[in-house]
Amino acid sequence: MTARWKILLIGGLVIAVVAAAIYFPVLRRRVKLAAKLQQQSEEQARRELAQPIAINPGDPRVKAKLFWASDALDSTVAPAVVELPLSNDPVLRSKQVLNTLLAGPVDTELRTLPPDAVLLAFYLLPDGTGIADFSEALATSIPSGIASEQLAVDSIARTLEANVTQVQRVKILIHGQEVETLAGHLDLTGAFVVNTGPAPSPSKPASSAPTTAPGMLTPEKSPGKLAQPERKP
Amino acid sequence: MLLEVRNIVRIRVPIRTYFLFGMIAAILTGAAIVYSSQTAVQAPQSGPNTQSPATPPAGSPQSGPPEAATSPFSAQPQRSGLNIVVLDPAHGGVDTGARGTGGIRESEIVLELAVQVRRALELQGFQVVQTRQGNENPSFDDRSAAANAQRGAVFVTMHISSTGLPGTARVYVNSDLPPVADSNGLIPWEQAQAPFLGLSRKFGDLVQGQLTQRFKGSPDGAQTASVRQLRTTAAPAIAVEISSVAVENRAELDRMAPGIADAIARGAAAFKPSYVVASTPGAAP
């Protein structure tokens, strides 16, 4: 091999390496951008499918109780009475009150849910379990923390409790999927108790106050050793 | 003639070899560049048993040596009764937790806070296990496993909120869980906290009482919430959340750290006589 060939070969290799170093980060950014655009278009399509529930003037006007934050710095909810025409159908009624809850109170400081969050769908199972499917903004725009996430769930559960007696418990989905936590803290793998009336017992963790007496330190019987964890992917 | 052929072969073979090696080198270099760029974006995801040295963040007033903490799975208590506290600085790695407008990151502050809490607990005679000692992000189950592997332990997960009255602190215990089905004598991992709810409530009230004495405006008793981290922990378990990352100056949070540490340590010491430790790690008392 002549010196000229060697120089040409080394030069070609250097150019290839430099080109790869420049091109690969650009390629990665493009792939990420394409994935994000696809996600946004799916979200937009779902929003279009989930038509907002129009308030039917023919529905009887009732005084609905909506639960927003009691104080800007407090972590409890308080009822606000709003007169609304609400459907007698429990699914439509649930959508109407949740959409009003998402719209927020007059004082925006008392919001419990992000303003850009959308209720995509609501289903009611025969056992009284309501499935509330929210857009991803509920998880991504809510202030992170145990207090703020519990406040959001409390406002949803208490509002349904006060206005839709058929809903016994509520399961929250994000973009049609079950997620482990709302924003890193609050457990969304189970359903939250809404109405404590006669209904089948929930099979998952609930958000009601503990029934165990504070002074009771020893359970009635010991369950023994800990089972193996079921790892989620 | 033969000599001429050999000369030709000798010339052609090195050209091909050089070209082949050159192509392989280019491919390997390209792959290395891609791999390094990917690893630079992704934070390390390691379990709680990773004993990477602690990285004391800049400005930490009391950053202790990392050797003081014990491996989550190595501590084996020799005494009966409560003697281990598992400290869980929440979040870490790519998960920064709550973020304030002033650049305050929950994951960094709780890691610094854990150093002070650990010292306060050790002064009370407790052995301390940390679920993470650096900028790692163990899974919820890995953090719970650090407590479930111990005998005679309590679990404290530490958080900074985004909201709430600044300068206050709240203790949370897990909400009610369905009764544990024990047909085969095992506690389901997904409901490991169920048998400990009463103990957690007792422990939480004691710590909250200490916090309320130091931070006015804090609640009088522990509150309930469906905290994911607590549900799979088979030990008396509480979450301590401090308000908040919304403060203008992080020095406000730093000033709270000694009081938080002292309150947790005194709360654990007050809880110690109440806790009857099970004979098996992870078992109910």
Interface residues (C-beta under 8 A of the other chain):
Chain A: M1 W5 K6 L9 I10 G12 L13 A16 V17 A20 A21 F24 P25 R28 L73 D74 S75 P143 S144 G145 I146 A147 S148 Q150 L151 V153 E180 T181 G184 H185 L186 D187 T189 G190 F192 S201 P202 S203 K204 P205 A206 S207 S208 A209 P210 T211 T212 A213 P214 G215 M216 L217 T218 P219 K221 S222 P223 G224 K225 L226 A227 Q228 P229 E230 R231
Chain B: I11 P14 I15 Y18 F19 G22 A25 A26 T29 G30 I33 V34 S37 Q38 A90 H91 D95 G97 A98 R99 E106 F140 D141 A145 N148 H159 I160 S161 S162 T163 G164 L165 R170 Y172 V173 N174 S175 D176 L177 P178 V180 D182 G185 L186 I187 P188 W189 E190 Q191 A192 P195 L197 G198 L199 R201 K202 D205 Q223 T224 A225 S226 V227 R228 Q229 R231 T232 A234 A239 E241 S243 S244 S274 Y275 V276 A278 T280 P281 G282 A283 A284 P285
